Amino acid sequence: MERKVISIFAKDFSNPTLCLTYIVRVDADIGVTYAQNLQFWIGEDKTEDFETLTVARNLRINIFLASGNQLKSVAEKDIFIQYQKLYAREFWRNYDIKEQKYKTERLANVMKPYRNFTLLTKDYIDTQLKSLLKKGE
């Protein structure tokens, strides 16, 4: 079982700010690589950073729309196309890709990309952004 981790670096070039993880699936008949079960992660020290949450939200929405309104199986190229459309000329353009091997799909889905990262869901992002707006940050 192969899982890819895309680590996005911004503000701190030694530690990732955001990560995307997914299980790699290849459809040999049509030659397309799919990202199955795409997940977004944020460094625990960035969970109250408005800009980081906004970037994560925008990237998630654009990939979701490009993939036909679903994140369970996305063409791998769509992830990079949307990322480059949004952030190619900005501070967020630095990223690294690593491949990890797991024995089971369940393990690949639940393992954090880094020890100090938190899973970002749509609800988590919306709740954090609303909370930060109420605080006036």
C-alpha positions as CSV (number, residue, x, y, z in Angstrom):
1,M,0.0,0.0,0.0
2,E,1.6,3.3,-1.1
3,R,0.7,6.6,0.4
4,K,2.0,10.0,-0.7
5,V,2.5,12.9,1.6
6,I,2.7,16.4,0.1
7,S,4.2,18.7,2.6
8,I,3.6,22.4,2.0
9,F,6.1,24.8,3.5
10,A,5.3,28.5,4.2
11,K,6.6,30.9,6.8
12,D,8.9,28.1,8.2
13,F,11.1,26.3,5.6
14,S,12.3,23.6,8.0
15,N,8.8,22.4,9.1
16,P,5.7,21.9,6.9
17,T,2.7,24.1,7.5
18,L,0.1,22.0,5.7
19,C,0.1,18.4,4.4
20,L,-2.0,16.4,2.1
21,T,-2.0,12.6,2.3
22,Y,-3.6,10.1,0.0
23,I,-3.4,6.5,-1.1
24,V,-2.1,6.0,-4.6
25,R,-4.3,4.0,-7.0
26,V,-3.4,3.5,-10.7
27,D,-5.9,2.6,-13.4
28,A,-3.7,0.8,-15.8
29,D,-6.4,0.7,-18.5
30,I,-6.5,4.4,-19.0
31,G,-3.1,5.3,-17.5
32,V,-4.4,7.6,-14.7
33,T,-3.1,7.8,-11.2
34,Y,-5.7,8.5,-8.6
35,A,-5.5,9.9,-5.1
36,Q,-7.8,7.9,-2.9
37,N,-9.1,9.3,0.4
38,L,-7.4,12.7,0.2
39,Q,-6.8,14.2,3.6
40,F,-5.6,17.6,4.7
41,W,-3.5,18.1,7.8
42,I,-2.3,21.2,9.6
43,G,0.6,21.7,12.1
44,E,-0.8,22.0,15.6
45,D,1.1,25.3,16.0
46,K,-0.9,26.7,13.0
47,T,-4.4,25.8,14.0
48,E,-5.2,29.4,15.0
49,D,-3.5,31.1,12.0
50,F,-6.2,32.7,9.9
51,E,-4.1,32.8,6.7
52,T,-3.1,29.1,7.0
53,L,-6.7,28.0,7.5
54,T,-7.8,30.2,4.6
55,V,-5.2,28.7,2.3
56,A,-6.2,25.1,3.4
57,R,-9.9,25.9,2.9
58,N,-9.3,27.4,-0.6
59,L,-7.1,24.5,-1.7
60,R,-9.6,22.0,-0.4
61,I,-12.5,23.7,-2.2
62,N,-10.7,24.0,-5.5
63,I,-9.6,20.3,-5.5
64,F,-13.1,19.3,-4.5
65,L,-14.7,21.2,-7.4
66,A,-12.1,20.0,-9.9
67,S,-12.7,16.4,-9.0
68,G,-16.4,16.5,-9.5
69,N,-17.5,17.3,-5.9
70,Q,-15.8,14.4,-4.1
71,L,-12.6,13.8,-2.3
72,K,-12.7,10.0,-2.1
73,S,-11.0,9.5,-5.5
74,V,-9.3,12.5,-7.2
75,A,-7.0,12.4,-10.3
76,E,-3.6,13.0,-8.9
77,K,-2.8,15.7,-11.5
78,D,-5.9,17.7,-10.4
79,I,-4.2,18.2,-6.9
80,F,-1.2,19.8,-8.5
81,I,-3.1,21.8,-11.1
82,Q,-5.3,23.4,-8.4
83,Y,-2.3,24.0,-6.1
84,Q,-0.3,25.7,-8.9
85,K,-3.3,27.8,-10.0
86,L,-3.8,29.1,-6.5
87,Y,-0.2,29.5,-5.2
88,A,2.4,29.2,-8.0
89,R,3.5,32.8,-7.6
90,E,3.1,33.2,-3.9
91,F,4.9,32.3,-0.7
92,W,3.1,29.0,-0.5
93,R,4.8,27.5,-3.6
94,N,7.4,25.4,-1.7
95,Y,6.4,21.7,-1.3
96,D,7.9,18.3,-1.0
97,I,6.5,14.9,-1.9
98,K,7.3,11.7,-0.1
99,E,6.1,8.1,-0.6
100,Q,5.4,5.9,2.3
101,K,4.7,2.2,2.4
102,Y,2.0,0.6,4.6
103,K,0.9,-3.0,5.1
104,T,-2.9,-2.1,5.3
105,E,-5.1,0.6,3.9
106,R,-6.5,1.3,7.3
107,L,-3.1,2.1,8.7
108,A,-2.3,4.3,5.7
109,N,-5.5,6.3,6.3
110,V,-5.1,6.9,10.0
111,M,-1.4,7.6,10.4
112,K,-0.5,11.3,10.8
113,P,2.1,12.6,8.3
114,Y,4.0,14.2,11.2
115,R,3.6,13.7,15.0
116,N,2.4,17.3,15.6
117,F,-0.3,17.5,12.9
118,T,-4.0,17.6,13.2
119,L,-6.5,16.3,10.6
120,L,-8.4,19.2,8.8
121,T,-12.0,18.5,8.0
122,K,-14.4,21.0,6.4
123,D,-16.2,21.4,9.7
124,Y,-12.9,21.9,11.6
125,I,-11.8,24.6,9.2
126,D,-15.1,26.4,9.3
127,T,-15.3,26.3,13.1
128,Q,-11.7,27.6,13.5
129,L,-12.3,30.4,11.0
130,K,-15.5,31.5,12.7
131,S,-13.9,31.4,16.1
132,L,-11.0,33.6,14.9
133,L,-13.3,36.1,13.2
134,K,-15.2,36.4,16.5
135,K,-12.0,37.1,18.3
136,G,-11.2,39.8,15.7
137,E,-8.0,38.3,14.5
